[in-house]
Structures are given as structure tokens and as C-alpha cells.
Amino acid sequence: MSLLVYLDYAGIALFAATGALAASRKQLDLIGFLFFATVTGIGGGTVRDIVLGRVPVFWVLNPAYIVICCVTGVVVFFTAHLVESRYRLLIWLDAIGLSAYCVMGAAKGLAATGSPTIAIVTGTLTATFGGVLRDLMANEPSVLLRPEIYITAALIGAGVFTGATEFGVPLYAASALGAAAAFAIRGGALWFGWTFPTYKHRPGRHPDDVM
């Protein structure tokens, strides 16, 4: 279980860093950095625990998660100006966090319910919801609306971990396989621009035209 704890801490810190980087792009103060880092870091895991009925949620039971988010926010506040392209760093850190957190979310879902289906759902939800909240707060184009593959990477990573676990693969190996699969797909999407075909038959009408 120590491996899953490390993955949890790593995912929290990486997502918190992306939240703080989003705050830096909006030129917020230190409190804004801490707020963005914390909401982004714990957002996905909070929704996961509520869905699974695990209350109090994880960061209430272990305040160390809040401390990790705040420390990450402070570090980024004093170092963000050193990065030439903060948005590029943001999306790559998001990809790494997604890879760790889809495994962590799937492991918690599997432990709570024993259902591989629920494990894949909670893994995907945990890995993506924090990024969605971050973009909404920052009024940035959501990662969900970018053309590159995003949710599918978390879905496959969680699926690989869950499948490997169901076949008796040791935890370390299953976690590595799941995280590697998610990062390979998301990283490939960012590097090579991998996308799925989009709907192009007829666009929706403007709301003013419908009324």
C-alpha cells in the first residue's frame, strides 16, 4: 500500500503545481496560488470519495494532503517566473499527474467495491476532474475541449491497471503498467497531436437563433 500512498502524494503535488501555474498566468497573489493549488490538487480525489461514499473525504482524514498543496503553491509562486512557457509546463505536468492519479483512483475504487468497472470509472474521474476545475476557475479553455486525446488516456491507464490486477499481476508492476499506458497516450497526444475524429455533419445553432 505504500506505493499507492506515494502515487497519491505525487498526483496531488503535480495537479497542485498545475493549479498554481494557472494562477501565475492570471497574476494572482499568494492566497490565489494556494487556493488554485489546493482545489486542483484535491478536486478529483474529493469527487471520487463522495461517489464511493467515503466520508469524511481523504484530505479531512489526512491533512497532509492540504499541506502538500500549500507547499507546492508557495514553491510555484516564487519560481514560476523562471519558466519560459508556463502553459506548456502545465499541460505536461497535468499529463504526469493524470498518469499517477488514474492508477490511484482505480486502486481506491477497486478496494472499495471490488468492481473492475467502478475502478475504471473512479480512476478516470480522479485523474481528470481536478484539471477541469482548474480550467474553469482560471477561465482557460478546458483541457476537455482541446483536440488532443485526454480522458481516453486516463480511461486506458485505469483499465490497464485494473486488468493487470485482476489477472494477479503484482501491485508495483500493475501500477507501472497503468501509469505508463496513460502517459504514453497522453504524452503522444501532446507531442504528435493524436486526436479522434470529430462530429462535423451539422453544427449547433446559436442560442439567440433558437429563442
N, CA, C and O of each residue as an XYZ file, in Angstrom:
844
protein
N       0.814     -1.212      0.000
C       0.000      0.000      0.000
C       0.846      1.260      0.000
O       0.364      2.326     -0.383
N       2.109      1.156      0.425
C       2.959      2.338      0.447
C       3.135      2.912     -0.953
O       3.251      4.127     -1.111
N       3.155      2.055     -1.969
C       3.271      2.540     -3.343
C       2.069      3.403     -3.708
O       2.226      4.451     -4.336
N       0.880      2.974     -3.323
C      -0.314      3.740     -3.637
C      -0.313      5.081     -2.904
O      -0.794      6.083     -3.433
N       0.226      5.094     -1.688
C       0.325      6.359     -0.950
C       1.260      7.314     -1.676
O       0.961      8.502     -1.796
N       2.396      6.805     -2.164
C       3.334      7.651     -2.898
C       2.706      8.176     -4.192
O       2.899      9.335     -4.559
N       1.958      7.316     -4.874
C       1.273      7.758     -6.094
C       0.246      8.839     -5.767
O       0.080      9.801     -6.518
N      -0.429      8.672     -4.653
C      -1.420      9.658     -4.238
C      -0.752     11.007     -3.970
O      -1.215     12.040     -4.453
N       0.325     10.991     -3.206
C       1.047     12.231     -2.907
C       1.603     12.865     -4.183
O       1.539     14.081     -4.360
N       2.146     12.031     -5.066
C       2.718     12.555     -6.311
C       1.638     13.183     -7.182
O       1.831     14.263     -7.738
N       0.495     12.498     -7.297
C      -0.589     13.042     -8.095
C      -1.108     14.356     -7.540
O      -1.375     15.295     -8.291
N      -1.251     14.421     -6.210
C      -1.698     15.648     -5.559
C      -0.731     16.793     -5.853
O      -1.155     17.882     -6.240
N       0.573     16.547     -5.668
C       1.571     17.600     -5.856
C       1.616     18.076     -7.302
O       1.732     19.275     -7.557
N       1.525     17.154     -8.243
C       1.602     17.535     -9.651
C       0.375     18.337    -10.073
O       0.502     19.342    -10.773
N      -0.801     17.904     -9.658
C      -2.001     18.661    -10.003
C      -2.015     20.011     -9.281
O      -2.461     21.012     -9.843
N      -1.530     20.041     -8.043
C      -1.438     21.317     -7.331
C      -0.511     22.271     -8.067
O      -0.781     23.470     -8.140
N       0.588     21.741     -8.616
C       1.511     22.588     -9.377
C       0.842     23.162    -10.619
O       1.078     24.316    -10.975
N       0.013     22.366    -11.277
C      -0.678     22.899    -12.460
C      -1.671     23.989    -12.057
O      -1.839     24.972    -12.777
N      -2.327     23.816    -10.908
C      -3.234     24.848    -10.432
C      -2.491     26.138    -10.113
O      -2.963     27.226    -10.444
N      -1.329     26.021     -9.471
C      -0.539     27.202     -9.153
C      -0.011     27.867    -10.423
O       0.066     29.094    -10.493
N       0.347     27.077    -11.413
C       0.803     27.650    -12.682
C      -0.330     28.409    -13.373
O      -0.102     29.451    -13.987
N      -1.546     27.884    -13.269
C      -2.693     28.607    -13.817
C      -2.878     29.932    -13.089
O      -3.218     30.941    -13.707
N      -2.654     29.931    -11.771
C      -2.740     31.179    -11.004
C      -1.669     32.165    -11.436
O      -1.906     33.372    -11.470
N      -0.485     31.649    -11.766
C       0.591     32.544    -12.215
C       0.247     33.192    -13.545
O       0.613     34.342    -13.787
N      -0.454     32.466    -14.408
C      -0.849     33.032    -15.697
C      -1.879     34.147    -15.516
O      -1.994     35.037    -16.359
N      -2.625     34.092    -14.411
C      -3.609     35.138    -14.114
C      -3.037     36.212    -13.196
O      -3.734     37.158    -12.830
N      -1.757     36.064    -12.824
C      -1.047     37.032    -11.973
C      -1.781     37.278    -10.653
O      -2.013     38.422    -10.264
N      -2.142     36.191     -9.974
C      -2.824     36.280     -8.695
C      -1.822     36.443     -7.549
O      -0.615     36.293     -7.735
N      -2.353     36.754     -6.354
C      -1.484     36.855     -5.190
C      -1.247     35.477     -4.591
O      -1.735     34.472     -5.110
N      -0.486     35.436     -3.484
C      -0.112     34.149     -2.899
C      -1.341     33.354     -2.459
O      -1.373     32.134     -2.619
N      -2.347     34.028     -1.908
C      -3.563     33.317     -1.480
C      -4.252     32.696     -2.687
O      -4.782     31.588     -2.602
N      -4.247     33.410     -3.816
C      -4.821     32.852     -5.035
C      -4.075     31.602     -5.483
O      -4.685     30.632     -5.932
N      -2.744     31.634     -5.355
C      -1.938     30.462     -5.695
C      -2.322     29.277     -4.810
O      -2.506     28.163     -5.300
N      -2.442     29.524     -3.511
C      -2.769     28.442     -2.581
C      -4.150     27.873     -2.877
O      -4.350     26.660     -2.826
N      -5.104     28.748     -3.185
C      -6.457     28.292     -3.475
C      -6.487     27.444     -4.742
O      -7.063     26.356     -4.750
N      -5.865     27.942     -5.815
C      -5.845     27.190     -7.069
C      -5.132     25.855     -6.892
O      -5.602     24.825     -7.376
N      -3.988     25.875     -6.193
C      -3.223     24.640     -5.990
C      -4.028     23.614     -5.207
O      -4.029     22.429     -5.541
N      -4.714     24.074     -4.165
C      -5.454     23.141     -3.309
C      -6.676     22.568     -4.010
O      -6.895     21.357     -3.977
N      -7.471     23.416     -4.641
C      -8.673     22.934     -5.324
C      -8.304     21.968     -6.453
O      -8.948     20.934     -6.626
N      -7.263     22.312     -7.220
C      -6.849     21.432     -8.316
C      -6.282     20.128     -7.782
O      -6.545     19.060     -8.336
N      -5.504     20.208     -6.704
C      -4.868     19.010     -6.166
C      -5.841     18.013     -5.582
O      -5.706     16.809     -5.801
N      -6.833     18.505     -4.833
C      -7.733     17.581     -4.134
C      -9.078     17.396     -4.838
O      -9.893     16.582     -4.403
N      -9.321     18.145     -5.926
C     -10.639     18.122     -6.562
C     -11.075     16.751     -7.037
O     -12.170     16.295     -6.707
N     -10.227     16.090     -7.809
C     -10.594     14.791     -8.352
C     -10.787     13.740     -7.280
O     -11.733     12.955     -7.337
N      -9.889     13.720     -6.300
C     -10.000     12.744     -5.223
C     -11.216     12.980     -4.349
O     -11.809     12.031     -3.837
N     -11.593     14.249     -4.173
C     -12.779     14.563     -3.370
C     -14.040     14.024     -4.032
O     -14.874     13.403     -3.374
N     -14.178     14.260     -5.327
C     -15.342     13.748     -6.050
C     -15.352     12.216     -6.004
O     -16.406     11.606     -5.824
N     -14.190     11.605     -6.164
C     -14.098     10.138     -6.093
C     -14.607      9.622     -4.759
O     -15.414      8.693     -4.725
N     -14.147     10.210     -3.653
C     -14.556      9.726     -2.337
C     -16.048      9.933     -2.102
O     -16.701      9.094     -1.482
N     -16.591     11.042     -2.592
C     -18.032     11.288     -2.429
C     -18.831     10.254     -3.222
O     -19.832      9.731     -2.733
N     -18.391      9.963     -4.439
C     -19.075      8.960     -5.265
C     -19.043      7.596     -4.595
O     -20.022      6.851     -4.639
N     -17.910      7.271     -3.972
C     -17.761      5.970     -3.317
C     -18.379      5.948     -1.925
O     -18.401      4.902     -1.277
N     -18.886      7.099     -1.453
C     -19.468      7.151     -0.120
C     -18.444      7.123      0.986
O     -18.757      6.754      2.118
N     -17.208      7.513      0.668
C     -16.142      7.507      1.673
C     -16.052      8.896      2.293
O     -15.320      9.760      1.810
N     -16.801      9.096      3.359
C     -16.796     10.380      4.064
C     -16.500     10.123      5.542
O     -16.958      9.129      6.106
N     -15.720     11.037      6.176
C     -15.077     12.220      5.598
C     -14.109     11.853      4.466
O     -13.542     10.761      4.444
N     -13.935     12.785      3.533
C     -13.084     12.528      2.386
C     -11.620     12.489      2.818
O     -11.289     12.847      3.948
N     -10.762     12.058      1.924
C      -9.373     11.706      2.261
C      -8.588     12.837      2.909
O      -7.812     12.590      3.833
N      -8.772     14.085      2.443
C      -7.956     15.176      2.976
C      -8.448     15.658      4.335
O      -7.714     16.344      5.046
N      -9.677     15.311      4.708
C     -10.153     15.594      6.062
C      -9.524     14.613      7.042
O      -9.157     14.988      8.156
N      -9.401     13.362      6.627
C      -8.796     12.339      7.474
C      -7.282     12.514      7.572
O      -6.683     12.183      8.596
N      -6.665     13.030      6.519
C      -5.208     13.210      6.498
C      -4.873     14.596      5.960
O      -4.721     14.757      4.749
N      -4.754     15.599      6.824
C      -4.490     16.982      6.393
C      -3.156     17.160      5.676
O      -2.888     18.238      5.145
N      -2.319     16.134      5.647
C      -1.047     16.242      4.936
C      -1.257     16.582      3.463
O      -0.400     17.212      2.844
N      -2.389     16.170      2.902
C      -2.682     16.487      1.503
C      -2.840     17.995      1.298
O      -2.391     18.538      0.288
N      -3.475     18.665      2.254
C      -3.615     20.115      2.164
C      -2.248     20.779      2.281
O      -1.952     21.737      1.567
N      -1.423     20.266      3.181
C      -0.075     20.816      3.361
C       0.729     20.683      2.076
O       1.434     21.614      1.686
N       0.628     19.529      1.415
C       1.348     19.314      0.158
C       0.907     20.336     -0.884
O       1.739     20.910     -1.586
N      -0.388     20.561     -0.982
C      -0.895     21.534     -1.951
C      -0.388     22.938     -1.645
O       0.012     23.671     -2.549
N      -0.408     23.310     -0.368
C       0.021     24.660      0.004
C       1.514     24.856     -0.220
O       1.938     25.901     -0.715
N       2.305     23.866      0.139
C       3.754     23.968     -0.091
C       4.048     24.074     -1.580
O       4.893     24.865     -1.999
N       3.351     23.280     -2.373
C       3.536     23.340     -3.825
C       3.158     24.720     -4.359
O       3.857     25.274     -5.208
N       2.045     25.276     -3.857
C       1.625     26.608     -4.290
C       2.662     27.666     -3.963
O       2.926     28.545     -4.783
N       3.257     27.595     -2.771
C       4.278     28.568     -2.376
C       5.518     28.438     -3.265
O       6.072     29.442     -3.713
N       5.944     27.210     -3.514
C       7.122     26.993     -4.359
C       6.903     27.558     -5.755
O       7.777     28.230     -6.302
N       5.740     27.287     -6.330
C       5.456     27.785     -7.678
C       5.351     29.310     -7.677
O       5.761     29.957     -8.640
N       4.805     29.890     -6.604
C       4.688     31.354     -6.514
C       6.054     32.023     -6.667
O       6.170     33.070     -7.303
N       7.085     31.412     -6.082
C       8.418     32.020     -6.116
C       9.284     31.551     -7.288
O      10.374     32.082     -7.498
N       8.815     30.569     -8.045
C       9.656     30.039     -9.130
C       9.006     30.080    -10.510
O       9.680     29.832    -11.510
N       7.713     30.389    -10.588
C       7.010     30.318    -11.875
C       7.637     31.237    -12.919
O       7.628     30.920    -14.109
N       8.183     32.376    -12.481
C       8.748     33.336    -13.432
C       9.991     32.801    -14.135
O      10.426     33.362    -15.141
N      10.563     31.718    -13.609
C      11.758     31.139    -14.212
C      11.437     30.264    -15.419
O      12.333     29.893    -16.177
N      10.159     29.934    -15.597
C       9.740     29.040    -16.681
C       9.336     29.866    -17.892
O       8.515     30.777    -17.790
N       9.917     29.542    -19.029
C       9.650     30.328    -20.240
C       8.214     30.148    -20.726
O       7.537     31.129    -21.036
N       7.746     28.903    -20.795
C       6.386     28.630    -21.260
C       5.636     27.895    -20.160
O       5.724     26.673    -20.043
N       4.891     28.658    -19.348
C       4.218     28.047    -18.213
C       3.046     27.178    -18.646
O       2.750     26.184    -17.982
N       2.377     27.516    -19.727
C       1.252     26.681    -20.152
C       1.750     25.322    -20.667
O       1.116     24.293    -20.434
N       2.877     25.330    -21.360
C       3.433     24.052    -21.823
C       3.812     23.175    -20.635
O       3.536     21.975    -20.629
N       4.447     23.778    -19.627
C       4.779     23.018    -18.422
C       3.509     22.525    -17.743
O       3.465     21.398    -17.251
N       2.481     23.359    -17.713
C       1.221     22.991    -17.076
C       0.627     21.726    -17.695
O       0.252     20.797    -16.979
N       0.542     21.693    -19.017
C      -0.120     20.547    -19.646
C       0.729     19.274    -19.532
O       0.188     18.169    -19.500
N       2.063     19.430    -19.469
C       2.889     18.231    -19.308
C       2.852     17.718    -17.869
O       2.818     16.510    -17.639
N       2.859     18.634    -16.902
C       2.681     18.199    -15.519
C       1.307     17.566    -15.330
O       1.163     16.594    -14.588
N       0.307     18.112    -15.994
C      -1.033     17.541    -15.950
C      -1.021     16.109    -16.495
O      -1.700     15.231    -15.963
N      -0.245     15.882    -17.557
C      -0.164     14.540    -18.137
C       0.471     13.555    -17.159
O       0.029     12.411    -17.049
N       1.511     14.003    -16.448
C       2.162     13.125    -15.470
C       1.223     12.861    -14.293
O       1.097     11.728    -13.828
N       0.562     13.929    -13.815
C      -0.384     13.756    -12.720
C      -1.533     12.848    -13.095
O      -1.960     12.019    -12.291
N      -2.034     12.995    -14.301
C      -3.104     12.131    -14.797
C      -2.671     10.669    -14.773
O      -3.453      9.790    -14.409
N      -1.427     10.411    -15.160
C      -0.924      9.036    -15.216
C      -0.861      8.403    -13.831
O      -1.207      7.234    -13.659
N      -0.415      9.181    -12.845
C      -0.341      8.648    -11.483
C      -1.721      8.523    -10.853
O      -2.013      7.541    -10.170
N      -2.565      9.521    -11.083
C      -3.844      9.578    -10.396
C      -4.886      8.627    -10.962
O      -5.786      8.209    -10.235
N      -4.790      8.271    -12.246
C      -5.744      7.293    -12.778
C      -5.517      5.931    -12.133
O      -6.468      5.183    -11.906
N      -4.263      5.610    -11.839
C      -3.949      4.354    -11.148
C      -4.435      4.411     -9.703
O      -5.054      3.471     -9.204
N      -4.141      5.539     -9.036
C      -4.546      5.682     -7.646
C      -6.068      5.617     -7.507
O      -6.589      4.926     -6.632
N      -6.770      6.336     -8.371
C      -8.228      6.333     -8.310
C      -8.816      4.963     -8.579
O      -9.785      4.556     -7.939
N      -8.222      4.250     -9.534
C      -8.702      2.899     -9.834
C      -8.452      1.958     -8.662
O      -9.295      1.116     -8.350
N      -7.302      2.095     -8.016
C      -6.990      1.232     -6.872
C      -7.970      1.461     -5.734
O      -8.407      0.506     -5.092
N      -8.321      2.719     -5.475
C      -9.267      3.005     -4.390
C     -10.666      2.522     -4.750
O     -11.387      2.014     -3.891
N     -11.055      2.678     -6.017
C     -12.357      2.186     -6.436
C     -12.448      0.681     -6.349
O     -13.472      0.134     -5.940
N     -11.373      0.009     -6.734
C     -11.358     -1.455     -6.682
C     -11.379     -1.951     -5.241
O     -12.055     -2.929     -4.924
N     -10.631     -1.267     -4.368
C     -10.601     -1.676     -2.961
C     -11.951     -1.456     -2.288
O     -12.349     -2.227     -1.415
N     -12.654     -0.400     -2.698
C     -13.919     -0.061     -2.045
C     -15.076     -0.920     -2.516
O     -15.982     -1.224     -1.740
N     -15.055     -1.317     -3.788
C     -16.229     -2.009     -4.347
C     -15.924     -3.405     -4.880
O     -16.827     -4.238     -4.964
N     -14.686     -3.674     -5.236
C     -14.354     -4.959     -5.853
C     -14.785     -5.059     -7.296
O     -14.643     -6.116     -7.910
N     -15.317     -3.967     -7.859
C     -15.818     -3.982     -9.229
C     -14.797     -3.360    -10.183
O     -14.431     -2.198    -10.008
N     -14.329     -4.107    -11.188
C     -13.411     -3.525    -12.169
C     -14.024     -2.339    -12.914
O     -13.324     -1.375    -13.226
N     -15.314     -2.404    -13.199
C     -15.974     -1.302    -13.902
C     -15.930     -0.018    -13.084
O     -15.581      1.043    -13.600
N     -16.285     -0.119    -11.809
C     -16.261      1.046    -10.931
C     -14.832      1.550    -10.767
O     -14.603      2.756    -10.684
N     -13.881      0.637    -10.721
C     -12.479      1.035    -10.575
C     -12.035      1.894    -11.753
O     -11.349      2.899    -11.565
N     -12.419      1.509    -12.952
C     -12.042      2.281    -14.143
C     -12.715      3.652    -14.121
O     -12.108      4.660    -14.483
N     -13.975      3.675    -13.693
C     -14.698      4.954    -13.623
C     -14.052      5.878    -12.599
O     -13.810      7.049    -12.894
N     -13.769      5.375    -11.411
C     -13.179      6.230    -10.376
C     -11.755      6.644    -10.745
O     -11.327      7.747    -10.407
N     -11.022      5.775    -11.432
C      -9.688      6.156    -11.885
C      -9.739      7.288    -12.884
O      -8.949      8.229    -12.804
N     -10.662      7.204    -13.823
C     -10.811      8.254    -14.829
C     -11.282      9.555    -14.194
O     -10.768     10.626    -14.517
N     -12.240      9.470    -13.308
C     -12.780     10.653    -12.640
C     -11.716     11.345    -11.790
O     -11.578     12.568    -11.827
N     -10.971     10.555    -11.031
C      -9.937     11.117    -10.169
C      -8.875     11.850    -10.975
O      -8.385     12.899    -10.557
N      -8.524     11.301    -12.124
C      -7.424     11.843    -12.912
C      -7.797     13.068    -13.732
O      -6.912     13.801    -14.175
N      -9.070     13.304    -13.942
C      -9.460     14.380    -14.866
C     -10.204     15.535    -14.205
O     -10.157     16.656    -14.711
N     -10.884     15.293    -13.097
C     -11.777     16.321    -12.567
C     -11.020     17.529    -12.017
O     -11.496     18.658    -12.130
N      -9.852     17.303    -11.425
C      -9.079     18.424    -10.903
C      -8.663     19.384    -12.000
O      -8.707     20.600    -11.813
N      -8.257     18.845    -13.153
C      -7.885     19.693    -14.281
C      -9.058     20.480    -14.825
O      -8.908     21.627    -15.245
N     -10.228     19.859    -14.816
C     -11.434     20.562    -15.277
C     -11.753     21.730    -14.347
O     -12.054     22.828    -14.816
N     -11.690     21.504    -13.029
C     -11.927     22.574    -12.065
C     -10.913     23.704    -12.231
O     -11.277     24.879    -12.187
N      -9.660     23.355    -12.419
C      -8.608     24.365    -12.605
C      -8.912     25.274    -13.784
O      -8.827     26.497    -13.669
N      -9.261     24.690    -14.900
C      -9.522     25.484    -16.102
C     -10.767     26.343    -15.947
O     -10.815     27.467    -16.448
N     -11.780     25.819    -15.254
C     -12.983     26.608    -15.011
C     -12.666     27.823    -14.139
O     -13.112     28.930    -14.437
N     -11.905     27.626    -13.069
C     -11.570     28.730    -12.174
C     -10.716     29.775    -12.868
O     -10.876     30.975    -12.641
N      -9.797     29.305    -13.727
C      -8.885     30.222    -14.401
C      -9.489     30.835    -15.661
O      -8.864     31.674    -16.311
N     -10.704     30.414    -16.003
C     -11.350     30.884    -17.234
C     -10.475     30.619    -18.452
O     -10.389     31.432    -19.372
N      -9.823     29.448    -18.429
C      -8.996     28.996    -19.541
C      -9.788     27.981    -20.357
O     -10.707     27.355    -19.829
N      -9.451     27.807    -21.633
C     -10.097     26.733    -22.403
C      -9.867     25.385    -21.719
O      -8.728     25.021    -21.429
N     -10.929     24.656    -21.465
C     -10.813     23.400    -20.729
C      -9.973     22.386    -21.481
O      -9.992     22.328    -22.710
N      -9.226     21.579    -20.713
C      -8.460     20.500    -21.338
C      -9.385     19.536    -22.071
O      -8.971     18.862    -23.014
N     -10.648     19.475    -21.628
C     -11.607     18.594    -22.301
C     -11.937     19.086    -23.700
O     -12.327     18.297    -24.560
N     -11.781     20.398    -23.939
C     -12.124     20.969    -25.231
C     -10.938     21.039    -26.178
O     -11.096     21.403    -27.343
N      -9.749     20.693    -25.687
C      -8.601     20.623    -26.588
C      -8.754     19.407    -27.490
O      -9.326     18.402    -27.069
N      -8.255     19.474    -28.720
C      -8.473     18.353    -29.641
C      -7.695     17.099    -29.269
O      -8.109     15.998    -29.631
N      -6.567     17.234    -28.549
C      -5.764     16.054    -28.248
C      -6.474     15.131    -27.261
O      -7.261     15.572    -26.422
N      -6.178     13.853    -27.384
C      -6.772     12.836    -26.508
C      -6.457     13.156    -25.047
O      -5.307     13.437    -24.707
N      -7.468     13.116    -24.187
C      -7.267     13.419    -22.761
C      -7.942     12.378    -21.864
O      -7.262     11.608    -21.185
N      -9.267     12.355    -21.862
C      -9.983     11.426    -20.989
C      -9.643      9.976    -21.336
O      -9.540      9.126    -20.452
N      -9.472      9.706    -22.626
C      -9.179      8.328    -23.050
C      -7.887      7.827    -22.436
O      -7.771      6.644    -22.117
N      -6.904      8.719    -22.263
C      -5.632      8.317    -21.666
C      -5.845      7.839    -20.230
O      -5.295      6.814    -19.825
N      -6.644      8.584    -19.460
C      -6.941      8.175    -18.088
C      -7.752      6.884    -18.071
O      -7.526      6.011    -17.232
N      -8.685      6.770    -18.990
C      -9.538      5.578    -19.072
C      -8.692      4.331    -19.343
O      -8.881      3.298    -18.701
N      -7.776      4.430    -20.279
C      -6.944      3.273    -20.622
C      -5.961      2.964    -19.505
O      -5.733      1.798    -19.184
N      -5.376      4.002    -18.908
C      -4.454      3.764    -17.796
C      -5.131      3.050    -16.647
O      -4.589      2.093    -16.094
N      -6.332      3.521    -16.282
C      -7.092      2.863    -15.217
C      -7.477      1.445    -15.625
O      -7.456      0.531    -14.801
N      -7.828      1.262    -16.895
C      -8.207     -0.059    -17.385
C      -7.046     -1.038    -17.374
O      -7.213     -2.202    -17.007
N      -5.872     -0.571    -17.774
C      -4.683     -1.443    -17.771
C      -4.336     -1.862    -16.351
O      -4.063     -3.034    -16.093
N      -4.345     -0.899    -15.429
C      -4.053     -1.237    -14.023
C      -5.065     -2.235    -13.479
O      -4.689     -3.232    -12.863
N      -6.345     -1.968    -13.706
C      -7.394     -2.841    -13.183
C      -7.311     -4.237    -13.789
O      -7.427     -5.239    -13.084
N      -7.109     -4.289    -15.106
C      -6.997     -5.583    -15.763
C      -5.802     -6.376    -15.273
O      -5.900     -7.577    -15.021
N      -4.668     -5.694    -15.139
C      -3.467     -6.382    -14.650
C      -3.671     -6.895    -13.230
O      -3.246     -8.000    -12.896
N      -4.318     -6.092    -12.404
C      -4.577     -6.514    -11.029
C      -5.498     -7.724    -10.986
O      -5.281     -8.651    -10.206
N      -6.528     -7.711    -11.829
C      -7.468     -8.833    -11.869
C      -6.801    -10.128    -12.321
O      -7.242    -11.218    -11.956
N      -5.739    -10.008    -13.114
C      -5.018    -11.191    -13.576
C      -3.880    -11.580    -12.634
O      -3.068    -12.446    -12.960
N      -3.825    -10.949    -11.486
C      -2.853    -11.340    -10.476
C      -1.474    -10.734    -10.619
O      -0.533    -11.196     -9.974
N      -1.329     -9.709    -11.447
C      -0.044     -9.038    -11.581
C       0.257     -8.296    -10.280
O      -0.643     -7.664     -9.726
N       1.485     -8.351     -9.775
C       1.820     -7.645     -8.528
C       1.524     -6.151     -8.622
O       1.536     -5.563     -9.703
N       1.257     -5.555     -7.462
C       0.828     -4.164     -7.400
C       1.810     -3.213     -8.080
O       1.403     -2.336     -8.841
N       3.099     -3.388     -7.807
C       4.089     -2.494     -8.387
C       4.057     -2.558     -9.913
O       4.066     -1.530    -10.590
N       4.018     -3.777    -10.440
C       4.007     -3.937    -11.890
C       2.716     -3.417    -12.506
O       2.745     -2.752    -13.542
N       1.576     -3.717    -11.871
C       0.292     -3.243    -12.389
C       0.228     -1.719    -12.380
O      -0.267     -1.108    -13.327
N       0.725     -1.113    -11.318
C       0.738      0.356    -11.230
C       1.625      0.961    -12.306
O       1.255      1.947    -12.944
N       2.795      0.369    -12.506
C       3.714      0.879    -13.525
C       3.115      0.743    -14.920
O       3.249      1.646    -15.747
N       2.457     -0.379    -15.182
C       1.844     -0.587    -16.490
C       0.721      0.420    -16.735
O       0.628      1.002    -17.816
N      -0.129      0.623    -15.732
C      -1.234      1.561    -15.884
C      -0.755      2.985    -16.091
O      -1.241      3.684    -16.980
N       0.201      3.422    -15.269
C       0.719      4.784    -15.387
C       1.443      4.983    -16.712
O       1.307      6.028    -17.348
N       2.211      3.979    -17.128
C       2.951      4.087    -18.393
C       1.996      4.155    -19.578
O       2.224      4.918    -20.516
N       0.934      3.365    -19.541
C      -0.034      3.376    -20.636
C      -0.717      4.732    -20.743
O      -0.879      5.271    -21.838
N      -1.119      5.284    -19.588
C      -1.784      6.592    -19.598
C      -0.847      7.681    -20.106
O      -1.243      8.519    -20.917
N       0.396      7.669    -19.627
C       1.324      8.729    -20.043
C       1.719      8.583    -21.508
O       1.894      9.580    -22.208
N       1.859      7.347    -21.974
C       2.215      7.144    -23.382
C       1.142      7.722    -24.296
O       1.449      8.348    -25.311
N      -0.106      7.509    -23.933
C      -1.202      8.001    -24.777
C      -1.346      9.519    -24.665
O      -1.447     10.213    -25.677
N      -1.354     10.030    -23.437
C      -1.499     11.480    -23.272
C      -0.253     12.218    -23.784
O      -0.371     13.258    -24.432
N       0.930     11.684    -23.494
C       2.143     12.311    -23.995
C       2.213     12.271    -25.514
O       2.625     13.245    -26.143
N       1.812     11.147    -26.106
C       1.776     11.059    -27.561
C       0.788     12.036    -28.164
O       1.034     12.613    -29.223
N      -0.346     12.219    -27.473
C      -1.342     13.166    -27.966
C      -0.796     14.593    -27.955
O      -1.047     15.367    -28.879
N      -0.044     14.939    -26.901
C       0.523     16.278    -26.822
C       1.663     16.470    -27.817
O       1.797     17.531    -28.427
N       2.480     15.431    -27.973
C       3.664     15.548    -28.826
C       3.324     15.438    -30.306
O       3.823     16.201    -31.133
N       2.464     14.472    -30.620
C       2.154     14.200    -32.027
C       0.786     14.724    -32.459
O       0.442     14.658    -33.639
N       0.002     15.245    -31.507
C      -1.309     15.770    -31.858
C      -2.344     14.705    -32.136
O      -3.227     14.910    -32.969
N      -2.258     13.556    -31.451
C      -3.232     12.486    -31.679
C      -4.637     12.952    -31.288
O      -4.831     13.531    -30.219
N      -5.594     12.700    -32.147
C      -6.980     13.057    -31.892
C      -7.896     11.960    -32.395
O      -7.478     11.075    -33.141
N      -9.148     12.028    -31.978
C     -10.187     11.180    -32.535
C     -10.974     11.976    -33.579
O     -10.998     13.206    -33.521
N     -11.610     11.304    -34.520
C     -12.474     12.027    -35.472
C     -13.569     12.786    -34.724
O     -14.112     12.290    -33.738
N     -13.884     13.976    -35.194
C     -14.899     14.795    -34.531
C     -16.187     14.852    -35.346
O     -16.200     14.542    -36.538
N     -17.251     15.248    -34.691
C     -18.546     15.397    -35.337
C     -18.535     16.646    -36.214
O     -18.253     17.744    -35.732
N     -18.842     16.478    -37.503
C     -18.767     17.603    -38.431
C     -19.992     17.737    -39.328
O     -19.989     18.572    -40.232
N     -21.029     16.951    -39.112
C     -22.149     16.937    -40.037
C     -22.941     18.244    -40.018
O     -23.199     18.834    -41.067
N     -23.324     18.691    -38.824
C     -24.078     19.938    -38.749
C     -23.842     20.580    -37.392
O     -24.147     19.968    -36.368
N     -23.309     21.791    -37.355
C     -23.056     22.442    -36.063
C     -24.356     22.860    -35.399
O     -25.377     23.035    -36.064
N     -24.309     23.018    -34.083
C     -25.478     23.502    -33.364
C     -25.741     24.969    -33.642
O     -24.813     25.726    -33.928
N     -27.018     25.381    -33.559
C     -27.382     26.760    -33.819
C     -27.040     27.656    -32.626
O     -26.964     27.192    -31.489
N     -26.839     28.916    -32.897
C     -26.574     29.880    -31.829
C     -27.819     29.985    -30.945
O     -28.936     29.957    -31.461
N     -27.647     30.106    -29.615
C     -28.820     30.177    -28.738
C     -29.809     31.278    -29.122
O     -31.017     31.104    -28.966
N     -29.307     32.411    -29.621
C     -30.215     33.504    -29.995
C     -31.108     33.126    -31.166
O     -32.209     33.659    -31.301
N     -30.644     32.207    -32.021
C     -31.437     31.796    -33.167
C     -32.550     30.812    -32.775
O     -33.524     30.631    -33.506
N     -32.379     30.183    -31.603
C     -33.361     29.193    -31.161
C     -34.533     29.862    -30.452
O     -35.673     29.413    -30.575
N     -34.262     30.924    -29.718
C     -35.292     31.609    -28.924
C     -36.279     32.353    -29.815
O     -37.210     32.983    -29.313
